[in-house]
Amino acid sequence: MEYLSTRDKTLRKSAAQAITMGLSRDGGLFTPVTFPSLSALEVETLCGMPYRKRAAYVMGKFLEEFRPEELNLFAKNAYGPDRFDHPDVAPLHKMDKRTWCLELWHGPTSAFKDMALQMLPQLLSASLRLTGEKKTACILAATSGDTGKAAMEGFADVDQTRILVFYPENGVSEIQKLQMVTQEGANVGVCAVKGNFDDAQNGVKRIFSDEALREQLAGRGYFLSSANSINWGRILPQVVYYISAYCDLLNAKEIKLGEPVNFCVPTGNFGNILACYYAKRMGLPVGKLICASNCNDVLTEFIRTGVYDRNREFHTTMSPSMDILISSNLERLLFDLSGGNDERVREYMDQLAETGRYEITPGMKKRLQEVFYGGFCSEEETASTIDMLYKYDYLIDTHTAVAAKVLTDYRHETGDKTPAVFVSTASPYKFGDSVLGSIGETPAEDSLERIAQMERVTGVRAPARLAGLKGKEIRFHDVTEKELMAEKVLEFLR
Ligand SMILES: *Cc1c(COP(=O)(O)O)cnc(C)c1O
């Protein structure tokens, strides 16, 4: 299967090339030229498989140049019991007769990013072999909190790779920061940026398009690659859990084969929900895709009006992984909605860069609204949703709460009774401060003490890796101005 750039569809790459490069040189995102289909019979077959087999099977449809045994091995490594603390890997929690919560945080860093970032390093290593690349890949990642840690955890001590992570100095939770600055591994680096997530992400994008820097690094034996969700190797493993959730609902006899299921996804960079859209494109019976935002509601407005406008106040919220005003992966959706019109995508992206705004055509808007619903959730609503579900004996984090609330709103507004899954993207322990506050407790000052406090109060066991942060050595202290990120890269790759 070939991959094209969303900004130039004549530019074609193999999967291995697309994964190695991360971002196309023209700034576009690599997207499959066609979508393989998933038949009802295949869905039935997948029902009889464990998660790792489902992953290898689904990914194999997009990665023809990789051997099936190889993909099976990768999936076994990525989703094994030493990495995931739940035998189902991505289990469904039943809320009521027609509502489930898909828990995607049972991996090593307790956020859904592990679902992809336990896989990507293996795909990248194999891609380097397939393309004959001899240089070392330097992974640059901008993180709103969870990507950075999950990427480092996935890439730590992987051959022929280095990884440098930038995070907004005051834009991540204490636990997230602690997870990052204590990361082990000889090939990892972490640096805070004075600014917000968009500043960090734009800084990384600038570095990627800096040809002079590229040459300088090539001279030192490095090339730059990305672990952000712009990399196809990040999106693909995420397609799997939507298909897997559907299989689990079938296995539990909650739905019939072919019956549509709605998914509500807490959204930031539009990677997670895009993967759901791709599962639908393959033929999975997905009904409505509900895009849930916090009060950074640029996507809600976009879905409702067809106007994307980032010229608005940036809010720091208790769901920081969704504090994003430029959702990079939306570009892949635009490409698809426009019927593969690369020229139009380029125009929109130029307008976004120049004025911070673009408006899609009426035809695209119609297709967008047929599939997507957009809603957002205030800080108060996030807190009250956590509190309400806790009273029903289910503890969720702030990001998951946004999805739960927007799903409720969607059902009230539309009366749609289709079975629905809302996606849980982080363990409540990752955002203990806000979660404890939401259930009426006064959170302990110290973020590690809060973990113990939360266990005492709720009786829900903390993920072992988070509890284990206590007493870990802090390895990284670097902070940089956003204009000086390239210098940090040069320093890191001295
Ligand atoms: C990254 C992240 C999100 C947003 O996912 P996108 O793929 O960027 O839309 C939501 N919740 C949590 C906890 C995350 O880490």
PDBQT file of the ligand as one rigid body, heavy atoms in Angstrom, charges set to zero:
ROOT
HETATM    1  C1  LIG A 501      -3.321  12.977  23.839  1.00  0.00    +0.000 C 
HETATM    2  C2  LIG A 501      -4.487  12.888  24.722  1.00  0.00    +0.000 A 
HETATM    3  C3  LIG A 501      -5.766  13.260  24.288  1.00  0.00    +0.000 A 
HETATM    4  C4  LIG A 501      -6.017  13.830  22.915  1.00  0.00    +0.000 C 
HETATM    5  O1  LIG A 501      -5.821  12.880  21.900  1.00  0.00    +0.000 OA
HETATM    6  P1  LIG A 501      -5.623  13.367  20.392  1.00  0.00    +0.000 P 
HETATM    7  O2  LIG A 501      -5.251  12.133  19.642  1.00  0.00    +0.000 OA
HETATM    8  O3  LIG A 501      -4.508  14.360  20.423  1.00  0.00    +0.000 OA
HETATM    9  O4  LIG A 501      -6.889  13.960  19.959  1.00  0.00    +0.000 OA
HETATM   10  C5  LIG A 501      -6.821  13.092  25.156  1.00  0.00    +0.000 A 
HETATM   11  N1  LIG A 501      -6.632  12.629  26.404  1.00  0.00    +0.000 NA
HETATM   12  C6  LIG A 501      -5.416  12.283  26.860  1.00  0.00    +0.000 A 
HETATM   13  C7  LIG A 501      -5.287  11.800  28.262  1.00  0.00    +0.000 C 
HETATM   14  C8  LIG A 501      -4.309  12.383  26.039  1.00  0.00    +0.000 A 
HETATM   15  O5  LIG A 501      -3.105  12.032  26.496  1.00  0.00    +0.000 OA
ENDROOT
TORSDOF 0
